[in-house]
């Protein structure tokens, strides 16, 4: 809300009251979204059943459609649908409190989460016992709310709680998340006994080294030991490829244009150069560093690559899609790429080429095969526009996803002709070089140089594309000159 200079500014009490009223409206709208989500799920299941879909597959793609409508990832869309079902069908008191503004959506989620181990009847009983719509949790924090719900659930069905604990061990996993300043969070979800054992072993090792005079802090010693024991080498880089995508100016001319690390994100230019100069982080660690050229189109710097007649994407073309897309190309999904697949399916005459390929997470790749879903590549409004993917859901709604820009692409926006300059292969650095308008730099410990990459266009292909672009620009100039002469004649 904006207040003009000629209008009196409301007092502080009015502002606080307005903030509270808006918060109540947000909660009421969240409750309405929950009701609409359940109604949509029922309607979709009925339509899928009428279409002959097996009972076990009913509801496929519903969470993904809700996610797109709410501008969320498909994974969160499924969680939101599960929350809606629990509130509407099993927890009427919690839903009423949400509609009245006595709970926000996050707190309602906590109550649903803590009663997930119960059957439908047990969850209804806990909801009635706590009765959040009566103001039970007014003034209580999140921890108090969780404690109350957990206590009621444990009391209601202790056997289910025990079974849930044993099942939780099957959910153990390791995940990686970016952190500021070129750091990351490596997180392991483990059974409590194993987690404590790992932490104790790292602690004992750190205490022993500290007692021996090691100058590193205890936390540094534990982190370094975790990396070394997991990878088997000091510094942690062992026979893997770490791809850095950067411009040739960043690599060779100390330009400040940031680089991109697939699976992490944007990293400072200086840090990227330092990684290449000292890839092993150790005095006795020998690393092979090779460069691989990535040719890009003028203007937005779109990657270009060679076409393949194979049905499956060859390794080089898969690498190309991973570098171009960086994360899952489904709108609002930023999960890691697990599958490289056709946008227009092969059985619908879709070609195996970079323009018809997309990097997707496993869940999104399965969802797009659900009846009623379709995808297609969309040409951009300008020549060389970054790759655009259009997704159409069973309800007819369309969503678009544009491939992220490569490092340095923004600096070339609007430039009609940009040299596809690329650094030649350095025999001392490794095998084929890959630094150009966008350069992919890989560091690994493999003693053998990388094999030729099928995704990198041959010189003949690039000469053809450059000639085609020149001809297109000449045609555009001719048309513009003709229109200018026509306007002058009319005047």
C-alpha positions as CSV (number, residue, x, y, z in Angstrom):
1,X,0.0,0.0,0.0
2,X,1.4,3.4,-1.0
3,X,0.6,6.6,0.9
4,X,0.7,9.8,-1.1
5,X,2.3,13.0,0.1
6,X,-1.0,14.7,0.4
7,X,-2.5,11.9,2.6
8,X,-2.0,11.6,6.3
9,X,0.3,8.8,7.3
10,X,-1.6,6.2,9.5
11,X,-0.4,5.8,13.0
12,X,1.6,2.8,14.2
13,X,-1.4,1.1,15.8
14,X,-3.3,1.2,12.5
15,X,-0.3,-0.3,10.6
16,X,0.1,-3.2,13.1
17,X,-3.7,-3.9,12.9
18,X,-3.5,-3.9,9.1
19,X,-0.5,-6.3,9.1
20,X,-2.5,-8.6,11.4
21,X,-5.5,-8.5,9.2
22,X,-3.5,-9.3,6.1
23,X,-1.9,-12.3,8.0
24,X,-5.4,-13.6,8.8
25,X,-6.4,-13.2,5.2
26,X,-3.3,-15.2,4.1
27,X,-4.3,-18.0,6.4
28,X,-7.8,-18.0,5.1
29,X,-6.6,-18.1,1.5
30,X,-4.3,-21.0,2.4
31,X,-7.3,-22.9,3.7
32,X,-9.2,-22.2,0.5
33,X,-6.3,-23.4,-1.6
34,X,-6.4,-26.6,0.4
35,X,-10.1,-27.2,-0.3
36,X,-9.6,-26.4,-4.0
37,X,-6.6,-28.7,-4.2
38,X,-8.6,-31.6,-2.8
39,X,-11.5,-30.9,-5.2
40,X,-9.1,-30.8,-8.1
41,X,-7.5,-34.1,-7.0
42,X,-10.9,-35.8,-6.9
43,X,-11.9,-34.4,-10.3
44,X,-8.6,-35.5,-11.9
45,X,-8.9,-39.0,-10.5
46,X,-12.4,-39.3,-11.8
47,X,-11.4,-38.2,-15.3
48,X,-8.4,-40.5,-15.2
49,X,-10.5,-43.4,-14.1
50,X,-13.0,-42.7,-16.9
51,X,-10.1,-42.7,-19.4
52,X,-9.2,-46.2,-18.3
53,X,-6.1,-45.5,-16.2
54,X,-5.2,-48.3,-13.7
55,X,-6.4,-47.7,-10.2
56,X,-2.8,-47.8,-8.9
57,X,-1.9,-44.8,-11.2
58,X,-4.8,-42.6,-10.4
59,X,-3.7,-39.1,-9.2
60,X,-0.5,-39.1,-11.3
61,X,0.6,-35.6,-12.1
62,X,-1.9,-33.9,-9.8
63,X,0.7,-32.6,-7.4
64,X,2.8,-31.4,-10.3
65,X,-0.1,-29.4,-11.7
66,X,-0.8,-27.8,-8.3
67,X,2.9,-27.0,-8.0
68,X,3.0,-25.2,-11.3
69,X,-0.1,-23.2,-10.4
70,X,1.5,-22.2,-7.1
71,X,4.9,-21.5,-8.7
72,X,6.5,-24.3,-6.6
73,X,8.6,-27.3,-7.4
74,X,6.8,-30.6,-8.2
75,X,8.2,-32.1,-5.0
76,X,6.7,-29.3,-2.9
77,X,3.5,-29.6,-4.9
78,X,3.0,-33.2,-3.8
79,X,3.6,-32.2,-0.2
80,X,1.1,-29.4,-0.5
81,X,-1.5,-31.8,-1.9
82,X,-0.8,-34.2,1.0
83,X,-1.3,-31.4,3.5
84,X,-4.5,-30.4,1.8
85,X,-5.9,-33.9,2.0
86,X,-5.0,-34.3,5.6
87,X,-6.6,-31.0,6.6
88,X,-9.8,-31.4,4.6
89,X,-10.6,-35.0,5.2
90,X,-9.0,-35.8,8.6
91,X,-8.3,-32.6,10.6
92,X,-11.4,-30.3,10.5
93,X,-10.4,-28.4,13.6
94,X,-7.0,-27.5,12.3
95,X,-8.5,-26.4,9.0
96,X,-11.1,-24.3,10.8
97,X,-8.2,-22.6,12.8
98,X,-6.4,-22.0,9.6
99,X,-9.5,-20.4,8.0
100,X,-10.0,-18.2,11.1
101,X,-6.4,-17.0,11.1
102,X,-5.5,-18.8,14.4
103,X,-2.9,-20.9,12.7
104,X,-0.8,-20.1,9.6
105,X,0.0,-22.6,6.9
106,X,3.4,-23.5,8.4
107,X,1.9,-24.4,11.8
108,X,-0.8,-26.4,10.2
109,X,1.9,-28.3,8.3
110,X,3.6,-29.0,11.6
111,X,0.4,-30.5,13.1
112,X,-0.1,-32.7,10.0
113,X,3.5,-33.8,10.0
114,X,3.5,-34.9,13.6
115,X,0.3,-37.0,13.2
116,X,1.4,-38.6,9.9
117,X,2.2,-41.9,11.8
118,X,-1.5,-42.3,12.8
119,X,-4.3,-43.8,10.9
120,X,-7.2,-41.6,9.7
121,X,-9.2,-42.2,12.8
122,X,-6.2,-41.6,15.1
123,X,-5.4,-38.3,13.4
124,X,-9.1,-37.2,13.7
125,X,-8.9,-38.0,17.4
126,X,-5.7,-36.0,18.0
127,X,-7.2,-33.1,16.0
128,X,-10.3,-33.1,18.2
129,X,-8.2,-33.4,21.4
130,X,-6.0,-30.5,20.5
131,X,-8.8,-28.5,18.9
132,X,-6.6,-25.6,17.5
133,X,-9.7,-23.7,16.5
134,X,-10.5,-23.0,20.1
135,X,-7.3,-21.0,20.6
136,X,-5.4,-23.9,22.2
137,X,-2.1,-22.7,20.8
138,X,-2.5,-19.0,21.2
139,X,0.8,-17.5,22.1
140,X,2.6,-20.9,21.8
141,X,5.8,-21.3,19.7
142,X,6.5,-23.9,17.1
143,X,8.3,-26.1,19.6
144,X,5.4,-26.1,22.0
145,X,2.9,-26.9,19.2
146,X,5.1,-29.8,17.9
147,X,5.5,-31.1,21.5
148,X,1.8,-31.1,22.1
149,X,1.0,-32.9,18.8
150,X,3.7,-35.4,19.3
151,X,2.6,-36.2,22.8
152,X,-1.0,-36.7,21.7
153,X,0.1,-38.9,18.8
154,X,2.4,-41.1,20.9
155,X,-0.3,-41.6,23.5
156,X,-2.9,-42.4,20.9
157,X,-1.0,-45.2,19.1
158,X,2.5,-46.0,20.5
159,X,2.8,-49.1,18.2
160,X,2.5,-47.0,15.1
161,X,5.1,-44.6,16.4
162,X,7.5,-47.4,17.0
163,X,6.9,-48.7,13.5
164,X,7.5,-45.3,12.1
165,X,10.8,-45.1,13.9
166,X,11.9,-48.5,12.3
167,X,10.7,-47.4,8.9
168,X,12.6,-44.1,9.2
169,X,15.9,-45.9,8.9
170,X,15.0,-46.8,5.3
171,X,14.9,-43.1,4.5
172,X,18.5,-42.5,5.2
173,X,20.3,-40.5,2.6
174,X,23.0,-37.9,1.8
175,X,22.3,-34.5,0.3
176,X,24.2,-31.5,-0.9
177,X,23.1,-27.9,-0.7
178,X,25.0,-24.7,-1.7
179,X,26.2,-22.4,1.0
180,X,27.6,-18.8,0.7
181,X,31.2,-18.1,-0.2
182,X,31.8,-21.2,-2.4
183,X,31.0,-23.5,0.5
184,X,28.3,-26.2,0.6
185,X,26.3,-28.3,3.2
186,X,26.9,-32.0,3.0
187,X,24.1,-33.5,5.0
188,X,23.5,-37.1,6.0
189,X,20.2,-38.4,7.5
190,X,21.2,-41.4,9.5
191,X,19.8,-43.6,12.3
192,X,20.8,-42.0,15.6
193,X,23.2,-44.7,16.6
194,X,25.2,-44.5,13.4
195,X,25.2,-40.7,13.3
196,X,26.5,-40.5,16.9
197,X,29.2,-43.1,16.0
198,X,30.4,-41.1,13.0
199,X,30.5,-37.9,15.0
200,X,32.3,-39.6,17.9
201,X,35.0,-41.1,15.5
202,X,35.6,-37.7,13.9
203,X,35.8,-36.0,17.3
204,X,38.3,-38.5,18.6
205,X,40.5,-38.2,15.5
206,X,40.4,-34.4,15.8
207,X,41.3,-34.5,19.5
208,X,44.2,-36.8,18.8
209,X,45.6,-34.6,16.0
210,X,45.2,-31.4,18.2
211,X,47.1,-33.1,21.0
212,X,49.9,-33.8,18.5
213,X,50.2,-30.1,17.7
214,X,48.1,-29.8,14.5
215,X,47.3,-26.1,14.1
216,X,43.9,-26.6,12.5
217,X,40.8,-26.0,14.6
218,X,38.7,-29.0,15.8
219,X,36.0,-28.3,13.3
220,X,38.5,-28.1,10.4
221,X,40.1,-31.3,11.5
222,X,36.7,-33.1,11.6
223,X,35.7,-31.7,8.2
224,X,39.0,-32.7,6.6
225,X,38.9,-36.2,8.1
226,X,35.4,-36.7,6.8
227,X,36.5,-35.7,3.2
228,X,39.6,-37.8,3.3
229,X,38.0,-40.9,4.7
230,X,35.1,-40.7,2.3
231,X,37.1,-40.1,-0.9
232,X,40.3,-41.9,0.1
233,X,42.6,-38.9,-0.9
234,X,43.7,-35.7,0.8
235,X,41.7,-32.8,-0.6
236,X,38.9,-35.1,-1.7
237,X,39.3,-34.9,-5.5
238,X,39.7,-38.5,-6.7
239,X,39.0,-39.7,-10.2
240,X,36.0,-37.4,-10.7
241,X,35.2,-34.5,-13.1
242,X,34.5,-31.1,-11.7
243,X,33.2,-28.9,-14.5
244,X,33.7,-25.1,-14.3
245,X,31.9,-23.1,-17.0
246,X,33.5,-19.7,-17.6
247,X,34.3,-17.3,-20.4
248,X,37.7,-17.3,-22.1
249,X,38.2,-13.8,-20.7
250,X,37.7,-15.0,-17.2
251,X,40.1,-17.9,-17.7
252,X,42.9,-16.2,-19.6
253,X,42.5,-12.4,-19.1
254,X,41.6,-12.2,-15.3
255,X,38.1,-10.9,-16.2
256,X,35.7,-10.5,-13.3
257,X,32.8,-12.4,-15.0
258,X,31.7,-15.1,-12.5
259,X,32.0,-18.8,-13.4
260,X,29.4,-21.5,-12.9
261,X,29.9,-24.8,-11.2
262,X,27.3,-27.4,-12.2
263,X,25.5,-28.7,-9.2
264,X,26.4,-25.7,-7.1
265,X,25.8,-22.4,-9.0
266,X,27.7,-19.1,-9.4
267,X,31.2,-18.9,-8.1
268,X,33.7,-15.9,-8.2
269,X,36.0,-15.7,-11.1
270,X,39.1,-15.5,-8.9
271,X,38.1,-18.6,-7.0
272,X,37.6,-20.5,-10.3
273,X,41.1,-19.6,-11.5
274,X,42.6,-20.6,-8.2
275,X,40.9,-24.0,-8.4
276,X,42.5,-24.6,-11.8
277,X,45.9,-23.4,-10.7
278,X,45.8,-25.6,-7.5
279,X,43.2,-28.3,-8.1
280,X,44.5,-30.8,-5.6
281,X,44.9,-28.5,-2.6
282,X,47.9,-30.5,-1.6
283,X,51.6,-30.5,-2.3
284,X,51.8,-34.1,-3.5
285,X,48.5,-34.2,-5.4
286,X,48.9,-34.4,-9.2
287,X,45.8,-33.4,-11.2
288,X,45.1,-33.4,-14.9
289,X,43.3,-30.3,-16.0
290,X,41.8,-30.1,-19.4
291,X,39.8,-27.5,-21.3
292,X,36.8,-28.3,-23.6
293,X,35.5,-25.6,-25.9
294,X,31.8,-24.7,-25.9
295,X,30.7,-22.8,-29.0
296,X,27.9,-20.3,-28.4
297,X,25.6,-18.3,-30.6
298,X,26.0,-14.5,-30.8
299,X,23.8,-12.3,-28.6
300,X,22.5,-14.3,-25.7
301,X,25.3,-16.9,-25.9
302,X,23.1,-19.9,-26.5
303,X,25.0,-23.2,-26.6
304,X,25.1,-24.9,-30.0
305,X,25.9,-28.6,-30.6
306,X,25.8,-31.3,-33.2
307,X,22.7,-33.4,-34.0
308,X,22.7,-37.1,-33.4
309,X,20.6,-39.8,-35.2
310,X,20.7,-42.1,-32.2
311,X,17.6,-42.7,-30.1
312,X,19.5,-42.4,-26.8
313,X,21.4,-39.3,-26.1
314,X,25.2,-40.0,-26.4
315,X,27.4,-39.1,-23.4
316,X,28.7,-35.9,-24.9
317,X,25.2,-34.6,-25.7
318,X,24.1,-35.5,-22.2
319,X,27.0,-33.5,-20.9
320,X,26.0,-30.6,-23.1
321,X,22.4,-30.7,-21.8
322,X,23.6,-30.7,-18.2
323,X,25.8,-27.7,-18.8
324,X,23.1,-25.8,-20.7
325,X,20.2,-26.6,-18.3
326,X,22.1,-26.8,-15.0
327,X,19.1,-28.0,-13.1
328,X,15.7,-29.7,-14.0
329,X,14.1,-27.7,-16.7
330,X,10.5,-28.1,-15.4
331,X,9.3,-24.7,-14.4
332,X,10.0,-23.9,-10.7
333,X,11.9,-27.2,-10.2
334,X,15.6,-26.8,-9.4
335,X,16.3,-30.4,-8.6
336,X,19.5,-32.0,-9.9
337,X,19.4,-33.4,-13.4
338,X,19.1,-37.2,-13.5
339,X,17.7,-37.9,-17.0
340,X,18.4,-36.4,-20.4
341,X,15.3,-37.0,-22.5
342,X,13.4,-35.9,-25.6
343,X,11.1,-33.0,-25.3
344,X,9.0,-34.2,-28.2
345,X,9.1,-38.0,-27.6
346,X,11.0,-40.3,-30.0
347,X,7.8,-42.2,-30.8
348,X,6.2,-38.9,-31.9
349,X,9.1,-38.3,-34.4
350,X,11.1,-36.3,-31.9
351,X,14.7,-36.0,-32.9
352,X,17.8,-36.7,-30.8
353,X,19.4,-33.3,-30.9
354,X,20.2,-30.6,-28.4
355,X,17.2,-28.4,-29.3
356,X,14.8,-31.3,-28.6
357,X,16.6,-32.4,-25.4
358,X,16.1,-31.3,-21.8
359,X,17.7,-32.2,-18.5
360,X,15.1,-33.3,-16.0
361,X,15.0,-34.8,-12.6
362,X,13.6,-38.3,-12.3
363,X,10.2,-37.4,-11.0
364,X,9.6,-34.7,-13.6
365,X,10.7,-37.0,-16.4
366,X,8.1,-39.6,-15.3
367,X,5.4,-36.9,-14.9
368,X,5.7,-35.6,-18.4
369,X,4.8,-39.1,-19.7
370,X,1.4,-39.0,-17.8
371,X,-1.6,-38.8,-20.2
372,X,-2.6,-35.2,-20.9
373,X,0.9,-33.7,-20.5
374,X,2.9,-32.4,-23.4
375,X,6.1,-30.5,-24.0
376,X,7.7,-28.8,-26.9
377,X,10.7,-26.5,-27.6
378,X,9.7,-23.0,-28.4
379,X,11.8,-20.8,-30.7
380,X,12.6,-17.5,-29.1
381,X,11.5,-14.1,-30.6
382,X,15.0,-13.3,-31.6
383,X,17.6,-15.4,-33.5
384,X,19.8,-17.2,-31.0
385,X,17.3,-16.9,-28.1
386,X,18.2,-19.1,-25.2
387,X,16.4,-22.5,-25.3
388,X,12.8,-22.3,-24.2
389,X,10.7,-25.2,-23.1
390,X,6.9,-25.0,-23.1
391,X,5.0,-27.4,-20.8
392,X,1.2,-28.0,-21.2
393,X,-0.8,-29.7,-18.4
394,X,-3.9,-31.8,-18.8
395,X,-6.1,-28.7,-18.0
396,X,-4.6,-26.8,-21.0
397,X,-2.5,-24.4,-18.9
398,X,1.0,-23.7,-20.4
399,X,4.2,-22.8,-18.5
400,X,7.5,-21.8,-19.9
401,X,11.1,-22.5,-18.8
402,X,14.1,-20.7,-20.3
403,X,17.6,-22.1,-20.0
404,X,19.7,-20.0,-17.7
405,X,22.3,-17.7,-19.2
406,X,25.9,-18.8,-19.5
407,X,28.7,-16.7,-17.8
408,X,29.3,-13.6,-19.9
409,X,26.0,-13.9,-21.8
410,X,24.5,-10.8,-20.4
411,X,27.4,-8.7,-21.6
412,X,26.7,-9.8,-25.1
413,X,23.0,-9.0,-25.1
414,X,22.0,-6.9,-28.1
415,X,25.4,-7.4,-29.8
416,X,24.6,-8.5,-33.4
417,X,27.9,-10.2,-34.1
418,X,30.1,-11.7,-31.5
419,X,33.2,-13.7,-32.4
420,X,33.0,-17.3,-31.3
421,X,36.5,-16.9,-30.0
422,X,37.9,-20.0,-28.4
423,X,41.2,-20.9,-26.8
424,X,43.0,-23.7,-28.6
425,X,43.9,-26.9,-26.8
426,X,46.8,-26.8,-24.5
427,X,48.9,-29.9,-24.9
428,X,50.4,-29.4,-21.4
429,X,47.0,-29.0,-19.8
430,X,45.3,-32.1,-21.1
431,X,43.3,-33.1,-24.1
432,X,40.7,-31.1,-26.1
433,X,40.1,-27.5,-25.1
434,X,36.7,-26.1,-24.5
435,X,37.0,-22.4,-23.7
436,X,35.1,-20.1,-26.0
437,X,32.2,-17.6,-25.7
438,X,31.4,-19.9,-22.8
439,X,34.1,-22.3,-21.6
440,X,33.7,-25.6,-19.7
441,X,36.7,-26.4,-17.6
442,X,37.0,-29.8,-16.0
443,X,39.4,-31.0,-13.3
444,X,40.0,-34.6,-12.4
445,X,42.6,-37.2,-11.5
446,X,42.2,-39.4,-14.5
447,X,45.6,-40.1,-16.1
448,X,44.1,-40.6,-19.5
449,X,42.9,-37.5,-21.5
450,X,39.2,-37.2,-22.2
451,X,37.8,-38.8,-25.3
452,X,36.4,-36.7,-28.1
453,X,33.1,-35.2,-27.2
454,X,30.2,-36.0,-29.6
455,X,28.3,-32.9,-28.4
456,X,31.0,-30.5,-29.5
457,X,30.2,-29.3,-33.1
458,X,32.8,-30.0,-35.7
459,X,34.5,-27.1,-37.6
460,X,32.3,-27.9,-40.6
461,X,29.1,-27.5,-38.5
462,X,30.3,-24.2,-37.1
463,X,31.2,-22.9,-40.5
464,X,27.7,-23.8,-41.7
465,X,26.0,-22.1,-38.7
466,X,28.1,-19.0,-39.0
467,X,27.3,-18.7,-42.7
468,X,23.6,-19.2,-42.0
469,X,23.7,-16.5,-39.4
470,X,25.5,-14.1,-41.7
471,X,22.9,-14.7,-44.4
472,X,20.1,-14.1,-42.0
473,X,21.6,-10.8,-40.9
474,X,22.1,-9.8,-44.5
475,X,18.4,-10.5,-45.3
476,X,17.4,-8.5,-42.2
477,X,19.5,-5.6,-43.3
478,X,18.1,-5.7,-46.8
479,X,14.6,-5.7,-45.5
480,X,15.3,-2.8,-43.2
481,X,16.9,-0.7,-46.0
482,X,13.9,-1.4,-48.2
483,X,11.5,-0.3,-45.5
484,X,13.5,2.9,-44.9
485,X,13.5,3.8,-48.6
486,X,9.8,3.2,-48.7
487,X,9.2,5.5,-45.8
488,X,11.4,8.2,-47.4
489,X,9.5,7.9,-50.7
490,X,6.2,8.3,-48.9
491,X,7.3,11.5,-47.2
